[in-house]
């Protein structure tokens, strides 16, 4: 009978090799709706950079929405309209109601 560690090792050996990226680096993500920024590792790249709290410069990736502005996480029912999509939607379906 196999122990838990042996089963875990067998499962680990069945994983596909060379399919995951190896070029992870530190990147700052910036929520454009509220300005919140956080540092994480990612394969995403950007030409823009920002100086982080530790004094180092990192690439910055801009996000339209993150957990600090998403209604599900904040509990607030606020619509974030970055490209006029809500107005376009209302205009499109306003015509059908008439």
C-alpha positions as CSV (number, residue, x, y, z in Angstrom):
1,X,0.0,0.0,0.0
2,X,1.3,3.4,-0.9
3,X,1.7,6.2,1.6
4,X,0.5,9.7,1.0
5,X,3.9,11.0,0.1
6,X,4.5,8.2,-2.4
7,X,1.1,8.9,-4.0
8,X,1.9,12.6,-4.2
9,X,5.3,11.8,-5.7
10,X,3.7,9.6,-8.4
11,X,1.2,12.3,-9.2
12,X,3.9,14.9,-9.4
13,X,5.9,12.8,-11.9
14,X,2.9,12.6,-14.2
15,X,2.8,16.3,-14.8
16,X,3.7,17.6,-18.2
17,X,7.2,19.0,-18.5
18,X,8.3,22.3,-20.2
19,X,4.8,23.8,-20.5
20,X,5.1,26.5,-17.9
21,X,6.8,29.8,-18.5
22,X,10.2,30.3,-16.8
23,X,10.5,34.1,-17.3
24,X,8.6,35.2,-14.1
25,X,9.7,38.6,-12.9
26,X,8.4,41.2,-10.4
27,X,5.7,43.5,-11.9
28,X,3.6,46.3,-10.4
29,X,-0.1,46.0,-11.3
30,X,-2.1,49.3,-11.2
31,X,-5.9,49.5,-11.0
32,X,-6.7,52.5,-13.2
33,X,-10.2,53.0,-11.6
34,X,-8.9,53.8,-8.1
35,X,-5.1,54.0,-8.4
36,X,-4.4,51.0,-6.1
37,X,-1.1,49.3,-6.9
38,X,0.4,45.9,-5.8
39,X,3.6,44.0,-6.5
40,X,3.5,40.5,-7.8
41,X,5.4,38.1,-10.0
42,X,4.2,37.7,-13.6
43,X,5.2,37.0,-17.1
44,X,3.4,40.1,-18.3
45,X,5.6,42.9,-19.7
46,X,5.3,46.6,-20.1
47,X,7.4,49.5,-21.4
48,X,6.2,51.7,-18.6
49,X,7.9,51.6,-15.2
50,X,7.2,52.8,-11.7
51,X,9.4,53.2,-8.6
52,X,8.0,50.9,-5.9
53,X,8.1,51.3,-2.1
54,X,11.4,49.5,-1.8
55,X,13.1,52.1,-4.1
56,X,13.4,49.7,-7.1
57,X,11.9,50.3,-10.5
58,X,9.5,47.8,-11.9
59,X,7.4,47.5,-15.0
60,X,3.8,48.6,-14.4
61,X,0.8,46.8,-16.0
62,X,-2.4,48.7,-16.0
63,X,-5.7,47.0,-15.1
64,X,-9.2,48.2,-15.7
65,X,-10.5,46.5,-12.5
66,X,-9.0,44.6,-9.6
67,X,-10.2,43.2,-6.3
68,X,-10.1,46.7,-4.7
69,X,-12.6,48.1,-7.2
70,X,-14.7,45.1,-8.3
71,X,-18.3,45.2,-6.8
72,X,-18.1,41.5,-5.8
73,X,-15.1,42.1,-3.5
74,X,-16.0,45.6,-2.3
75,X,-19.7,45.0,-1.6
76,X,-20.6,48.2,-3.4
77,X,-22.7,48.1,-6.5
78,X,-20.6,50.6,-8.5
79,X,-20.3,50.3,-12.3
80,X,-16.9,51.1,-13.7
81,X,-17.3,52.6,-17.1
82,X,-13.9,53.0,-18.7
83,X,-14.9,53.1,-22.4
84,X,-18.5,54.3,-22.4
85,X,-19.8,50.8,-22.7
86,X,-22.7,51.4,-20.3
87,X,-23.9,54.4,-22.3
88,X,-23.6,52.4,-25.6
89,X,-25.6,49.5,-24.0
90,X,-28.4,51.9,-22.8
91,X,-28.6,53.6,-26.2
92,X,-28.8,50.3,-28.0
93,X,-31.6,48.9,-25.9
94,X,-33.4,52.2,-25.3
95,X,-34.5,52.1,-29.0
96,X,-36.1,48.6,-28.5
97,X,-38.3,49.8,-25.6
98,X,-40.0,52.5,-27.6
